[in-house]
Amino acid sequence: MRAARQAAPGTARVCPHCRATILESEVVCPGCHHHLRAGKVTAGRQRETFTPLRVHGIVRNPELAEACEFSVLVTVRDAGGVEVNRQVVAVGALHGNDVRSFALDVQVYVPRR
């Protein structure tokens, strides 16, 4: 039996199902929840994680007469404030009494011991 290849922490790849950029070490895509390969998840426990940042919010159309547009932008910066990544993840419009809820969760994976 071949030992699983250990990727360097932070190495990314593309999910073959939803085309999202994900961590090489993922066994299940966090975006579409498809299984990517057999691994420790099927043989034992899942990787330990913690969520140091969780933001939830609701946006309503402030003026019921006209539609207003929105875009959801996520920006990641390093400790020095340098932009590492910037991505528009959704756009749309709010008509009349439309309401949208948004959630941002940052999960940190604990190294396997």
C-alpha positions in Angstrom: 0.0 0.0 0.0 1.3 3.5 -0.9 1.6 6.1 1.8 -0.4 9.2 1.2 1.6 12.2 -0.1 1.9 14.9 2.5 1.4 18.4 0.9 3.1 21.5 2.3 0.7 23.4 4.6 -1.3 25.9 2.6 -0.9 24.1 -0.8 -4.0 24.7 -2.9 -5.7 22.8 -5.7 -9.0 23.0 -7.6 -12.1 20.9 -6.6 -13.0 18.8 -9.6 -16.7 19.2 -8.8 -17.3 22.9 -8.1 -13.9 24.3 -9.4 -13.3 26.2 -6.1 -9.8 26.6 -4.8 -9.3 24.4 -1.8 -6.5 23.1 0.4 -4.6 20.1 -1.0 -5.1 18.3 2.3 -9.0 18.4 2.0 -10.8 15.0 1.8 -14.2 16.7 1.5 -14.6 20.0 -0.4 -15.8 22.7 2.1 -17.7 24.4 -0.7 -19.7 21.6 -2.4 -19.2 18.8 0.2 -18.2 16.2 -2.4 -15.8 13.6 -1.3 -12.5 14.1 -3.1 -10.5 10.9 -2.2 -10.3 8.2 0.3 -8.4 9.2 3.4 -8.4 9.5 7.1 -12.0 10.7 7.2 -13.3 7.3 6.0 -10.8 5.4 8.1 -11.2 7.3 11.4 -11.9 10.7 12.8 -12.0 14.0 10.9 -9.3 16.6 11.2 -9.6 18.9 14.3 -10.6 22.4 13.5 -11.5 25.6 15.4 -13.3 28.7 14.1 -11.5 31.9 15.4 -13.8 34.1 13.2 -17.5 33.8 12.5 -19.6 36.7 11.2 -23.3 36.5 10.4 -25.4 39.4 9.1 -28.7 40.2 7.4 -29.1 42.9 4.7 -32.5 44.3 3.7 -33.5 46.7 1.0 -33.5 50.1 2.7 -35.9 51.7 0.2 -38.9 49.5 -0.8 -39.6 51.5 -4.0 -36.4 50.7 -5.9 -34.1 47.8 -6.2 -30.6 48.1 -4.8 -27.5 46.1 -5.8 -25.0 44.4 -3.6 -21.6 42.6 -4.0 -19.9 40.4 -1.4 -16.1 41.0 -1.3 -13.7 39.0 0.7 -10.1 40.4 1.3 -7.3 38.5 3.1 -4.3 40.4 4.4 -1.1 39.2 6.1 0.3 40.5 9.4 1.9 43.5 7.6 -1.4 44.6 6.0 -0.4 43.4 2.5 -3.3 42.1 0.5 -2.8 38.4 -0.1 -6.1 37.7 -1.9 -9.2 39.6 -2.9 -12.3 38.0 -4.4 -15.9 38.9 -5.2 -17.9 35.9 -4.1 -21.4 37.0 -5.0 -23.4 39.8 -6.5 -27.1 40.5 -6.8 -30.0 42.8 -6.2 -32.6 43.4 -3.4 -36.1 44.1 -4.7 -38.9 45.3 -2.5 -38.9 43.4 0.7 -36.0 41.1 -0.2 -33.7 40.0 2.6 -30.3 38.2 2.3 -28.3 36.7 5.1 -24.6 36.2 4.9 -22.1 34.1 6.9 -18.3 34.1 6.9 -16.6 31.4 8.8 -12.8 31.0 9.0 -11.8 27.5 9.9 -8.3 26.6 11.1 -7.1 23.0 10.8 -5.0 21.6 13.7 -1.9 19.7 12.5 -2.2 16.0 12.7 -0.2 14.5 15.5 
